[in-house]
Amino acid sequence: MKTSSRDLLVLLKDDEMSNQAIEQEVEQLNDMLYQVESADSFCVANEIIDMNKFRIVQDMGSLVQLMYETELKPFVFLYNKN
């Protein structure tokens, strides 16, 4: 199994799974989460609403820059389109 920097709590309904089957299940979960947590997926699902300039920003560069901000400016919102 690949080493990853995340902690996962996996609850299993079947007590009779082998260690290899459990490791395979966790590896598949890590692969799925890696794809979903990419910057591309984040930028597709979110947009910035800036009430100071009355605009909606959807470009990837601005969204990625906003992800690394420690504090948002007043009246600037990160909006999840889901």
mmCIF file of the N, C-alpha and C atoms, coordinates in Angstrom:
data_MODEL
# 
_entry.id   MODEL 
# 
loop_
_atom_site.group_PDB 
_atom_site.id 
_atom_site.type_symbol 
_atom_site.label_atom_id 
_atom_site.label_alt_id 
_atom_site.label_comp_id 
_atom_site.label_asym_id 
_atom_site.label_entity_id 
_atom_site.label_seq_id 
_atom_site.pdbx_PDB_ins_code 
_atom_site.Cartn_x 
_atom_site.Cartn_y 
_atom_site.Cartn_z 
_atom_site.occupancy 
_atom_site.B_iso_or_equiv 
_atom_site.pdbx_formal_charge 
_atom_site.auth_seq_id 
_atom_site.auth_comp_id 
_atom_site.auth_asym_id 
_atom_site.auth_atom_id 
_atom_site.pdbx_PDB_model_num 
ATOM 1   N N  . MET A 1 1  ? 0.846   -1.179  0.000   1.00 0.00 ? 1  MET A N  1 
ATOM 2   C CA . MET A 1 1  ? 0.000   0.000   0.000   1.00 0.00 ? 1  MET A CA 1 
ATOM 3   C C  . MET A 1 1  ? 0.887   1.237   0.000   1.00 0.00 ? 1  MET A C  1 
ATOM 4   N N  . LYS A 1 2  ? 0.503   2.237   -0.758  1.00 0.00 ? 2  LYS A N  1 
ATOM 5   C CA . LYS A 1 2  ? 1.238   3.496   -0.806  1.00 0.00 ? 2  LYS A CA 1 
ATOM 6   C C  . LYS A 1 2  ? 1.087   4.221   0.523   1.00 0.00 ? 2  LYS A C  1 
ATOM 7   N N  . THR A 1 3  ? 2.153   4.898   0.917   1.00 0.00 ? 3  THR A N  1 
ATOM 8   C CA . THR A 1 3  ? 2.040   5.708   2.127   1.00 0.00 ? 3  THR A CA 1 
ATOM 9   C C  . THR A 1 3  ? 1.406   7.043   1.744   1.00 0.00 ? 3  THR A C  1 
ATOM 10  N N  . SER A 1 4  ? 0.523   7.515   2.567   1.00 0.00 ? 4  SER A N  1 
ATOM 11  C CA . SER A 1 4  ? -0.135  8.786   2.304   1.00 0.00 ? 4  SER A CA 1 
ATOM 12  C C  . SER A 1 4  ? -0.089  9.634   3.564   1.00 0.00 ? 4  SER A C  1 
ATOM 13  N N  . SER A 1 5  ? -0.354  10.900  3.412   1.00 0.00 ? 5  SER A N  1 
ATOM 14  C CA . SER A 1 5  ? -0.276  11.808  4.555   1.00 0.00 ? 5  SER A CA 1 
ATOM 15  C C  . SER A 1 5  ? -1.660  12.118  5.118   1.00 0.00 ? 5  SER A C  1 
ATOM 16  N N  . ARG A 1 6  ? -2.552  11.184  5.029   1.00 0.00 ? 6  ARG A N  1 
ATOM 17  C CA . ARG A 1 6  ? -3.893  11.405  5.557   1.00 0.00 ? 6  ARG A CA 1 
ATOM 18  C C  . ARG A 1 6  ? -4.263  10.266  6.495   1.00 0.00 ? 6  ARG A C  1 
ATOM 19  N N  . ASP A 1 7  ? -5.147  10.555  7.411   1.00 0.00 ? 7  ASP A N  1 
ATOM 20  C CA . ASP A 1 7  ? -5.681  9.541   8.300   1.00 0.00 ? 7  ASP A CA 1 
ATOM 21  C C  . ASP A 1 7  ? -7.098  9.230   7.850   1.00 0.00 ? 7  ASP A C  1 
ATOM 22  N N  . LEU A 1 8  ? -7.379  7.979   7.645   1.00 0.00 ? 8  LEU A N  1 
ATOM 23  C CA . LEU A 1 8  ? -8.715  7.549   7.259   1.00 0.00 ? 8  LEU A CA 1 
ATOM 24  C C  . LEU A 1 8  ? -9.263  6.606   8.318   1.00 0.00 ? 8  LEU A C  1 
ATOM 25  N N  . LEU A 1 9  ? -10.502 6.798   8.663   1.00 0.00 ? 9  LEU A N  1 
ATOM 26  C CA . LEU A 1 9  ? -11.199 5.867   9.531   1.00 0.00 ? 9  LEU A CA 1 
ATOM 27  C C  . LEU A 1 9  ? -12.149 5.081   8.637   1.00 0.00 ? 9  LEU A C  1 
ATOM 28  N N  . VAL A 1 10 ? -11.881 3.801   8.492   1.00 0.00 ? 10 VAL A N  1 
ATOM 29  C CA . VAL A 1 10 ? -12.684 2.953   7.615   1.00 0.00 ? 10 VAL A CA 1 
ATOM 30  C C  . VAL A 1 10 ? -13.447 1.969   8.483   1.00 0.00 ? 10 VAL A C  1 
ATOM 31  N N  . LEU A 1 11 ? -14.761 2.047   8.430   1.00 0.00 ? 11 LEU A N  1 
ATOM 32  C CA . LEU A 1 11 ? -15.608 1.122   9.182   1.00 0.00 ? 11 LEU A CA 1 
ATOM 33  C C  . LEU A 1 11 ? -16.035 0.007   8.245   1.00 0.00 ? 11 LEU A C  1 
ATOM 34  N N  . LEU A 1 12 ? -15.776 -1.223  8.663   1.00 0.00 ? 12 LEU A N  1 
ATOM 35  C CA . LEU A 1 12 ? -16.080 -2.374  7.834   1.00 0.00 ? 12 LEU A CA 1 
ATOM 36  C C  . LEU A 1 12 ? -17.257 -3.149  8.415   1.00 0.00 ? 12 LEU A C  1 
ATOM 37  N N  . LYS A 1 13 ? -18.157 -3.532  7.545   1.00 0.00 ? 13 LYS A N  1 
ATOM 38  C CA . LYS A 1 13 ? -19.301 -4.314  7.984   1.00 0.00 ? 13 LYS A CA 1 
ATOM 39  C C  . LYS A 1 13 ? -18.951 -5.806  8.007   1.00 0.00 ? 13 LYS A C  1 
ATOM 40  N N  . ASP A 1 14 ? -18.001 -6.191  7.176   1.00 0.00 ? 14 ASP A N  1 
ATOM 41  C CA . ASP A 1 14 ? -17.610 -7.587  7.049   1.00 0.00 ? 14 ASP A CA 1 
ATOM 42  C C  . ASP A 1 14 ? -16.349 -7.842  7.868   1.00 0.00 ? 14 ASP A C  1 
ATOM 43  N N  . ASP A 1 15 ? -16.454 -8.654  8.914   1.00 0.00 ? 15 ASP A N  1 
ATOM 44  C CA . ASP A 1 15 ? -15.315 -8.964  9.779   1.00 0.00 ? 15 ASP A CA 1 
ATOM 45  C C  . ASP A 1 15 ? -14.330 -9.931  9.137   1.00 0.00 ? 15 ASP A C  1 
ATOM 46  N N  . GLU A 1 16 ? -14.724 -10.580 8.081   1.00 0.00 ? 16 GLU A N  1 
ATOM 47  C CA . GLU A 1 16 ? -13.913 -11.634 7.502   1.00 0.00 ? 16 GLU A CA 1 
ATOM 48  C C  . GLU A 1 16 ? -13.028 -11.174 6.346   1.00 0.00 ? 16 GLU A C  1 
ATOM 49  N N  . MET A 1 17 ? -12.839 -9.863  6.190   1.00 0.00 ? 17 MET A N  1 
ATOM 50  C CA . MET A 1 17 ? -11.968 -9.349  5.138   1.00 0.00 ? 17 MET A CA 1 
ATOM 51  C C  . MET A 1 17 ? -10.509 -9.566  5.532   1.00 0.00 ? 17 MET A C  1 
ATOM 52  N N  . SER A 1 18 ? -9.705  -9.965  4.588   1.00 0.00 ? 18 SER A N  1 
ATOM 53  C CA . SER A 1 18 ? -8.280  -10.153 4.853   1.00 0.00 ? 18 SER A CA 1 
ATOM 54  C C  . SER A 1 18 ? -7.581  -8.795  4.906   1.00 0.00 ? 18 SER A C  1 
ATOM 55  N N  . ASN A 1 19 ? -6.386  -8.791  5.463   1.00 0.00 ? 19 ASN A N  1 
ATOM 56  C CA . ASN A 1 19 ? -5.613  -7.545  5.527   1.00 0.00 ? 19 ASN A CA 1 
ATOM 57  C C  . ASN A 1 19 ? -5.321  -7.004  4.136   1.00 0.00 ? 19 ASN A C  1 
ATOM 58  N N  . GLN A 1 20 ? -5.087  -7.884  3.189   1.00 0.00 ? 20 GLN A N  1 
ATOM 59  C CA . GLN A 1 20 ? -4.814  -7.465  1.812   1.00 0.00 ? 20 GLN A CA 1 
ATOM 60  C C  . GLN A 1 20 ? -6.052  -6.795  1.204   1.00 0.00 ? 20 GLN A C  1 
ATOM 61  N N  . ALA A 1 21 ? -7.229  -7.325  1.472   1.00 0.00 ? 21 ALA A N  1 
ATOM 62  C CA . ALA A 1 21 ? -8.462  -6.728  0.957   1.00 0.00 ? 21 ALA A CA 1 
ATOM 63  C C  . ALA A 1 21 ? -8.709  -5.362  1.583   1.00 0.00 ? 21 ALA A C  1 
ATOM 64  N N  . ILE A 1 22 ? -8.398  -5.243  2.876   1.00 0.00 ? 22 ILE A N  1 
ATOM 65  C CA . ILE A 1 22 ? -8.573  -3.955  3.557   1.00 0.00 ? 22 ILE A CA 1 
ATOM 66  C C  . ILE A 1 22 ? -7.596  -2.929  2.993   1.00 0.00 ? 22 ILE A C  1 
ATOM 67  N N  . GLU A 1 23 ? -6.352  -3.315  2.789   1.00 0.00 ? 23 GLU A N  1 
ATOM 68  C CA . GLU A 1 23 ? -5.356  -2.405  2.218   1.00 0.00 ? 23 GLU A CA 1 
ATOM 69  C C  . GLU A 1 23 ? -5.741  -1.972  0.813   1.00 0.00 ? 23 GLU A C  1 
ATOM 70  N N  . GLN A 1 24 ? -6.292  -2.894  0.037   1.00 0.00 ? 24 GLN A N  1 
ATOM 71  C CA . GLN A 1 24 ? -6.736  -2.561  -1.319  1.00 0.00 ? 24 GLN A CA 1 
ATOM 72  C C  . GLN A 1 24 ? -7.886  -1.562  -1.272  1.00 0.00 ? 24 GLN A C  1 
ATOM 73  N N  . GLU A 1 25 ? -8.800  -1.755  -0.340  1.00 0.00 ? 25 GLU A N  1 
ATOM 74  C CA . GLU A 1 25 ? -9.938  -0.842  -0.178  1.00 0.00 ? 25 GLU A CA 1 
ATOM 75  C C  . GLU A 1 25 ? -9.457  0.561   0.200   1.00 0.00 ? 25 GLU A C  1 
ATOM 76  N N  . VAL A 1 26 ? -8.515  0.651   1.134   1.00 0.00 ? 26 VAL A N  1 
ATOM 77  C CA . VAL A 1 26 ? -7.983  1.946   1.567   1.00 0.00 ? 26 VAL A CA 1 
ATOM 78  C C  . VAL A 1 26 ? -7.223  2.612   0.428   1.00 0.00 ? 26 VAL A C  1 
ATOM 79  N N  . GLU A 1 27 ? -6.475  1.844   -0.334  1.00 0.00 ? 27 GLU A N  1 
ATOM 80  C CA . GLU A 1 27 ? -5.744  2.409   -1.475  1.00 0.00 ? 27 GLU A CA 1 
ATOM 81  C C  . GLU A 1 27 ? -6.710  2.963   -2.521  1.00 0.00 ? 27 GLU A C  1 
ATOM 82  N N  . GLN A 1 28 ? -7.809  2.268   -2.777  1.00 0.00 ? 28 GLN A N  1 
ATOM 83  C CA . GLN A 1 28 ? -8.813  2.765   -3.723  1.00 0.00 ? 28 GLN A CA 1 
ATOM 84  C C  . GLN A 1 28 ? -9.453  4.057   -3.205  1.00 0.00 ? 28 GLN A C  1 
ATOM 85  N N  . LEU A 1 29 ? -9.712  4.124   -1.903  1.00 0.00 ? 29 LEU A N  1 
ATOM 86  C CA . LEU A 1 29 ? -10.259 5.354   -1.316  1.00 0.00 ? 29 LEU A CA 1 
ATOM 87  C C  . LEU A 1 29 ? -9.279  6.512   -1.461  1.00 0.00 ? 29 LEU A C  1 
ATOM 88  N N  . ASN A 1 30 ? -8.003  6.260   -1.213  1.00 0.00 ? 30 ASN A N  1 
ATOM 89  C CA . ASN A 1 30 ? -6.989  7.306   -1.372  1.00 0.00 ? 30 ASN A CA 1 
ATOM 90  C C  . ASN A 1 30 ? -6.914  7.799   -2.814  1.00 0.00 ? 30 ASN A C  1 
ATOM 91  N N  . ASP A 1 31 ? -6.963  6.871   -3.783  1.00 0.00 ? 31 ASP A N  1 
ATOM 92  C CA . ASP A 1 31 ? -6.934  7.265   -5.190  1.00 0.00 ? 31 ASP A CA 1 
ATOM 93  C C  . ASP A 1 31 ? -8.145  8.116   -5.554  1.00 0.00 ? 31 ASP A C  1 
ATOM 94  N N  . MET A 1 32 ? -9.319  7.714   -5.068  1.00 0.00 ? 32 MET A N  1 
ATOM 95  C CA . MET A 1 32 ? -10.543 8.457   -5.354  1.00 0.00 ? 32 MET A CA 1 
ATOM 96  C C  . MET A 1 32 ? -10.472 9.855   -4.735  1.00 0.00 ? 32 MET A C  1 
ATOM 97  N N  . LEU A 1 33 ? -10.027 9.955   -3.491  1.00 0.00 ? 33 LEU A N  1 
ATOM 98  C CA . LEU A 1 33 ? -9.934  11.251  -2.826  1.00 0.00 ? 33 LEU A CA 1 
ATOM 99  C C  . LEU A 1 33 ? -8.885  12.141  -3.474  1.00 0.00 ? 33 LEU A C  1 
ATOM 100 N N  . TYR A 1 34 ? -7.793  11.554  -3.948  1.00 0.00 ? 34 TYR A N  1 
ATOM 101 C CA . TYR A 1 34 ? -6.754  12.334  -4.613  1.00 0.00 ? 34 TYR A CA 1 
ATOM 102 C C  . TYR A 1 34 ? -7.307  13.016  -5.864  1.00 0.00 ? 34 TYR A C  1 
ATOM 103 N N  . GLN A 1 35 ? -8.125  12.296  -6.621  1.00 0.00 ? 35 GLN A N  1 
ATOM 104 C CA . GLN A 1 35 ? -8.705  12.869  -7.841  1.00 0.00 ? 35 GLN A CA 1 
ATOM 105 C C  . GLN A 1 35 ? -9.704  13.962  -7.509  1.00 0.00 ? 35 GLN A C  1 
ATOM 106 N N  . VAL A 1 36 ? -10.505 13.764  -6.484  1.00 0.00 ? 36 VAL A N  1 
ATOM 107 C CA . VAL A 1 36 ? -11.547 14.732  -6.127  1.00 0.00 ? 36 VAL A CA 1 
ATOM 108 C C  . VAL A 1 36 ? -10.954 15.983  -5.487  1.00 0.00 ? 36 VAL A C  1 
ATOM 109 N N  . GLU A 1 37 ? -9.845  15.833  -4.764  1.00 0.00 ? 37 GLU A N  1 
ATOM 110 C CA . GLU A 1 37 ? -9.260  16.963  -4.047  1.00 0.00 ? 37 GLU A CA 1 
ATOM 111 C C  . GLU A 1 37 ? -8.276  17.773  -4.880  1.00 0.00 ? 37 GLU A C  1 
ATOM 112 N N  . SER A 1 38 ? -8.231  17.565  -6.176  1.00 0.00 ? 38 SER A N  1 
ATOM 113 C CA . SER A 1 38 ? -7.296  18.299  -7.028  1.00 0.00 ? 38 SER A CA 1 
ATOM 114 C C  . SER A 1 38 ? -7.738  19.761  -7.170  1.00 0.00 ? 38 SER A C  1 
ATOM 115 N N  . ALA A 1 39 ? -6.815  20.603  -7.571  1.00 0.00 ? 39 ALA A N  1 
ATOM 116 C CA . ALA A 1 39 ? -7.117  22.029  -7.772  1.00 0.00 ? 39 ALA A CA 1 
ATOM 117 C C  . ALA A 1 39 ? -8.132  22.214  -8.895  1.00 0.00 ? 39 ALA A C  1 
ATOM 118 N N  . ASP A 1 40 ? -8.057  21.372  -9.935  1.00 0.00 ? 40 ASP A N  1 
ATOM 119 C CA . ASP A 1 40 ? -9.023  21.476  -11.035 1.00 0.00 ? 40 ASP A CA 1 
ATOM 120 C C  . ASP A 1 40 ? -10.443 21.235  -10.545 1.00 0.00 ? 40 ASP A C  1 
ATOM 121 N N  . SER A 1 41 ? -10.624 20.191  -9.744  1.00 0.00 ? 41 SER A N  1 
ATOM 122 C CA . SER A 1 41 ? -11.956 19.890  -9.211  1.00 0.00 ? 41 SER A CA 1 
ATOM 123 C C  . SER A 1 41 ? -12.448 21.001  -8.296  1.00 0.00 ? 41 SER A C  1 
ATOM 124 N N  . PHE A 1 42 ? -11.543 21.549  -7.493  1.00 0.00 ? 42 PHE A N  1 
ATOM 125 C CA . PHE A 1 42 ? -11.900 22.651  -6.603  1.00 0.00 ? 42 PHE A CA 1 
ATOM 126 C C  . PHE A 1 42 ? -12.376 23.857  -7.403  1.00 0.00 ? 42 PHE A C  1 
ATOM 127 N N  . CYS A 1 43 ? -11.667 24.168  -8.481  1.00 0.00 ? 43 CYS A N  1 
ATOM 128 C CA . CYS A 1 43 ? -12.002 25.345  -9.289  1.00 0.00 ? 43 CYS A CA 1 
ATOM 129 C C  . CYS A 1 43 ? -13.298 25.164  -10.072 1.00 0.00 ? 43 CYS A C  1 
ATOM 130 N N  . VAL A 1 44 ? -13.625 23.946  -10.433 1.00 0.00 ? 44 VAL A N  1 
ATOM 131 C CA . VAL A 1 44 ? -14.886 23.691  -11.124 1.00 0.00 ? 44 VAL A CA 1 
ATOM 132 C C  . VAL A 1 44 ? -16.056 23.861  -10.160 1.00 0.00 ? 44 VAL A C  1 
ATOM 133 N N  . ALA A 1 45 ? -15.869 23.477  -8.895  1.00 0.00 ? 45 ALA A N  1 
ATOM 134 C CA . ALA A 1 45 ? -16.965 23.464  -7.932  1.00 0.00 ? 45 ALA A CA 1 
ATOM 135 C C  . ALA A 1 45 ? -17.129 24.762  -7.152  1.00 0.00 ? 45 ALA A C  1 
ATOM 136 N N  . ASN A 1 46 ? -16.194 25.711  -7.283  1.00 0.00 ? 46 ASN A N  1 
ATOM 137 C CA . ASN A 1 46 ? -16.252 26.938  -6.484  1.00 0.00 ? 46 ASN A CA 1 
ATOM 138 C C  . ASN A 1 46 ? -16.069 28.176  -7.351  1.00 0.00 ? 46 ASN A C  1 
ATOM 139 N N  . GLU A 1 47 ? -16.512 29.303  -6.801  1.00 0.00 ? 47 GLU A N  1 
ATOM 140 C CA . GLU A 1 47 ? -16.282 30.596  -7.424  1.00 0.00 ? 47 GLU A CA 1 
ATOM 141 C C  . GLU A 1 47 ? -16.172 31.650  -6.333  1.00 0.00 ? 47 GLU A C  1 
ATOM 142 N N  . ILE A 1 48 ? -15.605 32.783  -6.691  1.00 0.00 ? 48 ILE A N  1 
ATOM 143 C CA . ILE A 1 48 ? -15.418 33.880  -5.736  1.00 0.00 ? 48 ILE A CA 1 
ATOM 144 C C  . ILE A 1 48 ? -16.472 34.942  -6.017  1.00 0.00 ? 48 ILE A C  1 
ATOM 145 N N  . ILE A 1 49 ? -17.161 35.355  -4.971  1.00 0.00 ? 49 ILE A N  1 
ATOM 146 C CA . ILE A 1 49 ? -18.098 36.473  -5.078  1.00 0.00 ? 49 ILE A CA 1 
ATOM 147 C C  . ILE A 1 49 ? -17.472 37.646  -4.339  1.00 0.00 ? 49 ILE A C  1 
ATOM 148 N N  . ASP A 1 50 ? -17.126 38.684  -5.095  1.00 0.00 ? 50 ASP A N  1 
ATOM 149 C CA . ASP A 1 50 ? -16.486 39.881  -4.548  1.00 0.00 ? 50 ASP A CA 1 
ATOM 150 C C  . ASP A 1 50 ? -17.517 41.007  -4.549  1.00 0.00 ? 50 ASP A C  1 
ATOM 151 N N  . MET A 1 51 ? -18.092 41.272  -3.384  1.00 0.00 ? 51 MET A N  1 
ATOM 152 C CA . MET A 1 51 ? -19.117 42.311  -3.280  1.00 0.00 ? 51 MET A CA 1 
ATOM 153 C C  . MET A 1 51 ? -18.515 43.713  -3.295  1.00 0.00 ? 51 MET A C  1 
ATOM 154 N N  . ASN A 1 52 ? -17.211 43.834  -3.062  1.00 0.00 ? 52 ASN A N  1 
ATOM 155 C CA . ASN A 1 52 ? -16.568 45.139  -3.120  1.00 0.00 ? 52 ASN A CA 1 
ATOM 156 C C  . ASN A 1 52 ? -16.533 45.660  -4.555  1.00 0.00 ? 52 ASN A C  1 
ATOM 157 N N  . LYS A 1 53 ? -16.311 44.771  -5.501  1.00 0.00 ? 53 LYS A N  1 
ATOM 158 C CA . LYS A 1 53 ? -16.229 45.167  -6.913  1.00 0.00 ? 53 LYS A CA 1 
ATOM 159 C C  . LYS A 1 53 ? -17.437 44.687  -7.710  1.00 0.00 ? 53 LYS A C  1 
ATOM 160 N N  . PHE A 1 54 ? -18.403 44.094  -7.043  1.00 0.00 ? 54 PHE A N  1 
ATOM 161 C CA . PHE A 1 54 ? -19.628 43.579  -7.662  1.00 0.00 ? 54 PHE A CA 1 
ATOM 162 C C  . PHE A 1 54 ? -19.320 42.672  -8.841  1.00 0.00 ? 54 PHE A C  1 
ATOM 163 N N  . ARG A 1 55 ? -18.547 41.612  -8.568  1.00 0.00 ? 55 ARG A N  1 
ATOM 164 C CA . ARG A 1 55 ? -18.191 40.678  -9.629  1.00 0.00 ? 55 ARG A CA 1 
ATOM 165 C C  . ARG A 1 55 ? -18.105 39.261  -9.091  1.00 0.00 ? 55 ARG A C  1 
ATOM 166 N N  . ILE A 1 56 ? -18.209 38.324  -10.017 1.00 0.00 ? 56 ILE A N  1 
ATOM 167 C CA . ILE A 1 56 ? -18.044 36.903  -9.724  1.00 0.00 ? 56 ILE A CA 1 
ATOM 168 C C  . ILE A 1 56 ? -16.829 36.426  -10.504 1.00 0.00 ? 56 ILE A C  1 
ATOM 169 N N  . VAL A 1 57 ? -15.893 35.805  -9.817  1.00 0.00 ? 57 VAL A N  1 
ATOM 170 C CA . VAL A 1 57 ? -14.642 35.358  -10.431 1.00 0.00 ? 57 VAL A CA 1 
ATOM 171 C C  . VAL A 1 57 ? -14.636 33.836  -10.458 1.00 0.00 ? 57 VAL A C  1 
ATOM 172 N N  . GLN A 1 58 ? -14.355 33.267  -11.648 1.00 0.00 ? 58 GLN A N  1 
ATOM 173 C CA . GLN A 1 58 ? -14.336 31.818  -11.783 1.00 0.00 ? 58 GLN A CA 1 
ATOM 174 C C  . GLN A 1 58 ? -13.016 31.295  -12.329 1.00 0.00 ? 58 GLN A C  1 
ATOM 175 N N  . ASP A 1 59 ? -12.014 32.167  -12.554 1.00 0.00 ? 59 ASP A N  1 
ATOM 176 C CA . ASP A 1 59 ? -10.775 31.684  -13.159 1.00 0.00 ? 59 ASP A CA 1 
ATOM 177 C C  . ASP A 1 59 ? -9.929  30.933  -12.128 1.00 0.00 ? 59 ASP A C  1 
ATOM 178 N N  . MET A 1 60 ? -9.190  29.958  -12.626 1.00 0.00 ? 60 MET A N  1 
ATOM 179 C CA . MET A 1 60 ? -8.443  29.042  -11.781 1.00 0.00 ? 60 MET A CA 1 
ATOM 180 C C  . MET A 1 60 ? -7.364  29.747  -10.971 1.00 0.00 ? 60 MET A C  1 
ATOM 181 N N  . GLY A 1 61 ? -6.658  30.698  -11.563 1.00 0.00 ? 61 GLY A N  1 
ATOM 182 C CA . GLY A 1 61 ? -5.587  31.387  -10.862 1.00 0.00 ? 61 GLY A CA 1 
ATOM 183 C C  . GLY A 1 61 ? -6.070  32.119  -9.624  1.00 0.00 ? 61 GLY A C  1 
ATOM 184 N N  . SER A 1 62 ? -7.172  32.822  -9.747  1.00 0.00 ? 62 SER A N  1 
ATOM 185 C CA . SER A 1 62 ? -7.713  33.564  -8.604  1.00 0.00 ? 62 SER A CA 1 
ATOM 186 C C  . SER A 1 62 ? -8.210  32.627  -7.510  1.00 0.00 ? 62 SER A C  1 
ATOM 187 N N  . LEU A 1 63 ? -8.829  31.516  -7.907  1.00 0.00 ? 63 LEU A N  1 
ATOM 188 C CA . LEU A 1 63 ? -9.328  30.564  -6.922  1.00 0.00 ? 63 LEU A CA 1 
ATOM 189 C C  . LEU A 1 63 ? -8.196  29.882  -6.168  1.00 0.00 ? 63 LEU A C  1 
ATOM 190 N N  . VAL A 1 64 ? -7.151  29.502  -6.881  1.00 0.00 ? 64 VAL A N  1 
ATOM 191 C CA . VAL A 1 64 ? -6.013  28.858  -6.219  1.00 0.00 ? 64 VAL A CA 1 
ATOM 192 C C  . VAL A 1 64 ? -5.325  29.847  -5.286  1.00 0.00 ? 64 VAL A C  1 
ATOM 193 N N  . GLN A 1 65 ? -5.193  31.089  -5.712  1.00 0.00 ? 65 GLN A N  1 
ATOM 194 C CA . GLN A 1 65 ? -4.594  32.113  -4.862  1.00 0.00 ? 65 GLN A CA 1 
ATOM 195 C C  . GLN A 1 65 ? -5.432  32.312  -3.602  1.00 0.00 ? 65 GLN A C  1 
ATOM 196 N N  . LEU A 1 66 ? -6.746  32.303  -3.744  1.00 0.00 ? 66 LEU A N  1 
ATOM 197 C CA . LEU A 1 66 ? -7.645  32.484  -2.602  1.00 0.00 ? 66 LEU A CA 1 
ATOM 198 C C  . LEU A 1 66 ? -7.551  31.300  -1.631  1.00 0.00 ? 66 LEU A C  1 
ATOM 199 N N  . MET A 1 67 ? -7.282  30.105  -2.154  1.00 0.00 ? 67 MET A N  1 
ATOM 200 C CA . MET A 1 67 ? -7.161  28.921  -1.294  1.00 0.00 ? 67 MET A CA 1 
ATOM 201 C C  . MET A 1 67 ? -6.052  29.095  -0.275  1.00 0.00 ? 67 MET A C  1 
ATOM 202 N N  . TYR A 1 68 ? -4.982  29.788  -0.640  1.00 0.00 ? 68 TYR A N  1 
ATOM 203 C CA . TYR A 1 68 ? -3.833  29.926  0.228   1.00 0.00 ? 68 TYR A CA 1 
ATOM 204 C C  . TYR A 1 68 ? -3.874  31.180  1.099   1.00 0.00 ? 68 TYR A C  1 
ATOM 205 N N  . GLU A 1 69 ? -4.927  31.969  0.981   1.00 0.00 ? 69 GLU A N  1 
ATOM 206 C CA . GLU A 1 69 ? -5.091  33.140  1.834   1.00 0.00 ? 69 GLU A CA 1 
ATOM 207 C C  . GLU A 1 69 ? -5.426  32.675  3.248   1.00 0.00 ? 69 GLU A C  1 
ATOM 208 N N  . THR A 1 70 ? -4.822  33.309  4.239   1.00 0.00 ? 70 THR A N  1 
ATOM 209 C CA . THR A 1 70 ? -5.136  32.944  5.620   1.00 0.00 ? 70 THR A CA 1 
ATOM 210 C C  . THR A 1 70 ? -6.417  33.616  6.100   1.00 0.00 ? 70 THR A C  1 
ATOM 211 N N  . GLU A 1 71 ? -6.740  34.759  5.505   1.00 0.00 ? 71 GLU A N  1 
ATOM 212 C CA . GLU A 1 71 ? -7.933  35.485  5.901   1.00 0.00 ? 71 GLU A CA 1 
ATOM 213 C C  . GLU A 1 71 ? -8.500  36.198  4.671   1.00 0.00 ? 71 GLU A C  1 
ATOM 214 N N  . LEU A 1 72 ? -9.804  36.090  4.473   1.00 0.00 ? 72 LEU A N  1 
ATOM 215 C CA . LEU A 1 72 ? -10.444 36.754  3.337   1.00 0.00 ? 72 LEU A CA 1 
ATOM 216 C C  . LEU A 1 72 ? -10.689 38.224  3.657   1.00 0.00 ? 72 LEU A C  1 
ATOM 217 N N  . LYS A 1 73 ? -10.689 39.035  2.619   1.00 0.00 ? 73 LYS A N  1 
ATOM 218 C CA . LYS A 1 73 ? -11.024 40.438  2.778   1.00 0.00 ? 73 LYS A CA 1 
ATOM 219 C C  . LYS A 1 73 ? -12.521 40.535  3.090   1.00 0.00 ? 73 LYS A C  1 
ATOM 220 N N  . PRO A 1 74 ? -12.948 41.642  3.705   1.00 0.00 ? 74 PRO A N  1 
ATOM 221 C CA . PRO A 1 74 ? -14.378 41.805  3.975   1.00 0.00 ? 74 PRO A CA 1 
ATOM 222 C C  . PRO A 1 74 ? -15.196 41.784  2.680   1.00 0.00 ? 74 PRO A C  1 
ATOM 223 N N  . PHE A 1 75 ? -16.314 41.098  2.721   1.00 0.00 ? 75 PHE A N  1 
ATOM 224 C CA . PHE A 1 75 ? -17.273 41.006  1.624   1.00 0.00 ? 75 PHE A CA 1 
ATOM 225 C C  . PHE A 1 75 ? -16.717 40.284  0.397   1.00 0.00 ? 75 PHE A C  1 
ATOM 226 N N  . VAL A 1 76 ? -15.753 39.405  0.604   1.00 0.00 ? 76 VAL A N  1 
ATOM 227 C CA . VAL A 1 76 ? -15.268 38.499  -0.438  1.00 0.00 ? 76 VAL A CA 1 
ATOM 228 C C  . VAL A 1 76 ? -15.599 37.102  0.046   1.00 0.00 ? 76 VAL A C  1 
ATOM 229 N N  . PHE A 1 77 ? -16.384 36.373  -0.754  1.00 0.00 ? 77 PHE A N  1 
ATOM 230 C CA . PHE A 1 77 ? -16.894 35.075  -0.341  1.00 0.00 ? 77 PHE A CA 1 
ATOM 231 C C  . PHE A 1 77 ? -16.454 33.980  -1.302  1.00 0.00 ? 77 PHE A C  1 
ATOM 232 N N  . LEU A 1 78 ? -16.165 32.818  -0.749  1.00 0.00 ? 78 LEU A N  1 
ATOM 233 C CA . LEU A 1 78 ? -15.920 31.637  -1.541  1.00 0.00 ? 78 LEU A CA 1 
ATOM 234 C C  . LEU A 1 78 ? -17.240 30.874  -1.596  1.00 0.00 ? 78 LEU A C  1 
ATOM 235 N N  . TYR A 1 79 ? -17.779 30.720  -2.803  1.00 0.00 ? 79 TYR A N  1 
ATOM 236 C CA . TYR A 1 79 ? -19.103 30.135  -2.982  1.00 0.00 ? 79 TYR A CA 1 
ATOM 237 C C  . TYR A 1 79 ? -18.965 28.765  -3.637  1.00 0.00 ? 79 TYR A C  1 
ATOM 238 N N  . ASN A 1 80 ? -19.523 27.745  -2.988  1.00 0.00 ? 80 ASN A N  1 
ATOM 239 C CA . ASN A 1 80 ? -19.519 26.396  -3.527  1.00 0.00 ? 80 ASN A CA 1 
ATOM 240 C C  . ASN A 1 80 ? -20.767 26.213  -4.381  1.00 0.00 ? 80 ASN A C  1 
ATOM 241 N N  . LYS A 1 81 ? -20.586 25.889  -5.658  1.00 0.00 ? 81 LYS A N  1 
ATOM 242 C CA . LYS A 1 81 ? -21.703 25.790  -6.591  1.00 0.00 ? 81 LYS A CA 1 
ATOM 243 C C  . LYS A 1 81 ? -22.477 24.481  -6.464  1.00 0.00 ? 81 LYS A C  1 
ATOM 244 N N  . ASN A 1 82 ? -21.972 23.560  -5.658  1.00 0.00 ? 82 ASN A N  1 
ATOM 245 C CA . ASN A 1 82 ? -22.683 22.286  -5.483  1.00 0.00 ? 82 ASN A CA 1 
ATOM 246 C C  . ASN A 1 82 ? -23.869 22.524  -4.629  1.00 0.00 ? 82 ASN A C  1 
# 
